């Protein structure tokens, strides 16, 4: 199966940026003849809001999105797939591709301030600890689990590329990124790779602030499922929606959710047409917009939304 997907986190109402990205994911999938799947990324229990999943689904349906069934269900939830993530981590561990890390965010931040350190990149502090040292550290704090990525001869992170329909080739060094948090929860990079592969997703459309993670995810997919599986994935990182100050749109910016806009008198049809217009597509149904859809003609700059313009 070849599929695209939309994967929101049920942490509250979707705002215009979320809905616009979901609409683009649908258009890309249908334009390329793929199925279109829905996945709720609800691994972070502290951020999950009761009722948000149903509200998000209602909002997506309201702007015209429909999803194909998968494994007999209209959607899947990451919280119900923990055993799959555990199996993936066990495979990597058995191959010697993981290590325990006891660093806090503060530890890493301070280490990367040192001379010659690359800011934001994990400095390898726990990569080669002895068993005695690991035992001592376990008594102090629980460990997260990191990927033991390959290293070049000079110790540098390997450079990995992923193909993007809008951005071209995305290349970045692959760090020893976290696979499992120190509370035992699977990390984002691991979960999305496992889910995408096992549900046949080979087209990933999402906001361009996530573009930097594509090489790491492609690298991990290659380790778990083979280089061919990794090379088959096509990315399309689409521009964000920004507020009037040029910052990423958020619910604190006012009337930026479907429910808030409805209170101001904006119908679902008008909302859909506004989003289509922001993409340079004709008003009407998504099926009609699909007839005019061409990735090469999409805007490459962020859409600036000002509620007062309504």
CORTAPE-V912397 format. One record per helix or strand. SS is the DSSP state (a for helix, b for strand). FROM is the first residue (numbers start at 1). TO is the last residue. Records with the same first field share a line. If there is no record, write none. Layout:
BEGIN
SS->FROM-TO / FROM-TO
END
This chain:
BEGIN
b->3-6 / 15-15 / 35-40 / 70-70 / 73-73 / 76-77 / 98-101 / 144-147 / 151-151 / 157-157 / 159-164 / 168-173 / 178-180 / 186-186 / 201-207 / 234-238 / 241-242 / 248-248 / 257-257 / 303-304
a->16-31 / 52-62 / 78-80 / 82-94 / 105-111 / 131-138 / 188-198 / 208-225 / 227-231 / 251-253 / 258-263 / 268-278 / 286-291 / 295-297 / 307-309
END
